[in-house]
Amino acid sequence: IDSGELVTRAMLVTRLGRSHRWVNNALKAGRIFSLQAPSGVDYFPSFFADSTYDRRAIGRVSKVLALLPGPSKYFFLTTKSLMLGMTPLEALVEGRVKDVLVCASGFAVR
């Protein structure tokens, strides 16, 4: 949170230039996810609003991981994968969406 890797809903809305309704709909559809802080406040990974990443690709991966809790999804996306040789987020930047989706499918069934 202090490093800016996780942002509040209001910060996400501002950075995306979207509405709270859009965020709620994206959450319900599984395109984005949140992590709950000990205080009970929901925080969102800042990569959802980072133009470095293809939001649609991240949304597709999030949907594959839909049944997992937010912290597990975050771990998957930000931790180096032996199969990919990099983090899934880094692989998405390189356009390796299909590879990341295959890894996400395997991760989701564990």
C-alpha positions as CSV (number, residue, x, y, z in Angstrom):
1,I,0.0,0.0,0.0
2,D,2.8,2.4,1.0
3,S,4.7,1.7,-2.2
4,G,1.7,2.4,-4.4
5,E,1.3,-1.2,-5.7
6,L,-2.1,-1.2,-4.2
7,V,-4.6,1.7,-4.5
8,T,-8.0,2.5,-3.1
9,R,-11.1,2.3,-5.2
10,A,-11.2,6.1,-5.4
11,M,-7.6,6.2,-6.7
12,L,-8.4,3.4,-9.2
13,V,-11.4,5.3,-10.5
14,T,-9.4,8.5,-10.9
15,R,-6.5,6.8,-12.6
16,L,-8.7,4.9,-15.0
17,G,-10.9,7.9,-15.7
18,R,-13.9,5.6,-15.1
19,S,-16.8,5.6,-12.6
20,H,-17.4,3.6,-9.4
21,R,-20.1,1.8,-11.3
22,W,-17.6,0.7,-13.9
23,V,-15.4,-0.7,-11.2
24,N,-18.3,-2.5,-9.6
25,N,-19.3,-4.0,-12.9
26,A,-15.7,-5.1,-13.6
27,L,-15.5,-6.7,-10.2
28,K,-18.7,-8.6,-10.7
29,A,-17.6,-9.7,-14.2
30,G,-14.2,-10.9,-12.7
31,R,-12.1,-8.6,-14.9
32,I,-10.5,-6.9,-11.9
33,F,-10.1,-8.0,-8.3
34,S,-9.3,-6.5,-4.9
35,L,-7.4,-7.4,-1.8
36,Q,-8.7,-6.6,1.6
37,A,-6.4,-4.8,4.0
38,P,-6.5,-5.7,7.7
39,S,-8.6,-2.6,8.2
40,G,-11.3,-4.1,6.0
41,V,-10.7,-1.6,3.2
42,D,-10.5,-3.0,-0.3
43,Y,-7.4,-2.2,-2.3
44,F,-6.8,-2.8,-6.0
45,P,-3.5,-3.6,-7.8
46,S,-2.3,-0.4,-9.4
47,F,-1.4,-2.4,-12.6
48,F,-5.1,-2.2,-13.5
49,A,-4.6,1.5,-14.2
50,D,-1.1,1.3,-15.7
51,S,-1.0,1.8,-19.4
52,T,2.1,-0.5,-19.6
53,Y,-0.3,-3.4,-19.4
54,D,-3.1,-4.5,-21.7
55,R,-6.2,-4.2,-19.4
56,R,-8.2,-6.6,-21.6
57,A,-5.5,-9.3,-21.3
58,I,-5.3,-8.9,-17.5
59,G,-9.1,-9.1,-17.4
60,R,-9.0,-12.4,-19.3
61,V,-6.4,-13.8,-16.9
62,S,-8.4,-12.6,-13.9
63,K,-11.5,-14.4,-15.3
64,V,-9.5,-17.6,-15.6
65,L,-8.5,-17.2,-11.9
66,A,-12.1,-16.1,-10.9
67,L,-12.6,-18.7,-8.2
68,L,-9.4,-17.8,-6.4
69,P,-9.2,-15.1,-3.7
70,G,-7.6,-11.7,-4.6
71,P,-4.3,-12.3,-2.9
72,S,-3.8,-15.6,-4.9
73,K,-4.5,-13.8,-8.1
74,Y,-2.1,-11.0,-7.2
75,F,0.5,-13.6,-6.3
76,F,0.1,-15.4,-9.6
77,L,0.4,-12.2,-11.7
78,T,3.4,-10.7,-9.8
79,T,5.5,-13.8,-9.1
80,K,8.1,-15.2,-11.5
81,S,6.8,-18.3,-13.2
82,L,9.2,-21.1,-14.1
83,M,7.1,-21.9,-17.2
84,L,7.2,-18.3,-18.4
85,G,10.7,-17.4,-17.2
86,M,9.2,-14.1,-15.9
87,T,6.2,-12.9,-14.1
88,P,2.9,-13.2,-15.9
89,L,2.6,-9.4,-16.0
90,E,5.9,-9.2,-17.7
91,A,4.9,-11.9,-20.2
92,L,1.7,-10.0,-20.9
93,V,3.7,-6.9,-21.8
94,E,5.6,-9.1,-24.3
95,G,2.2,-10.1,-25.8
96,R,2.3,-13.7,-24.5
97,V,-1.3,-13.7,-23.6
98,K,-1.9,-17.3,-24.6
99,D,1.0,-18.6,-22.5
100,V,-0.2,-16.7,-19.5
101,L,-3.7,-18.0,-19.9
102,V,-2.3,-21.6,-20.0
103,C,-0.3,-20.9,-16.8
104,A,-3.3,-19.3,-15.2
105,S,-5.5,-22.3,-16.0
106,G,-2.9,-24.6,-14.3
107,F,-2.6,-22.3,-11.3
108,A,-6.4,-22.1,-10.9
109,V,-6.8,-25.9,-10.6
110,R,-4.1,-26.4,-7.9
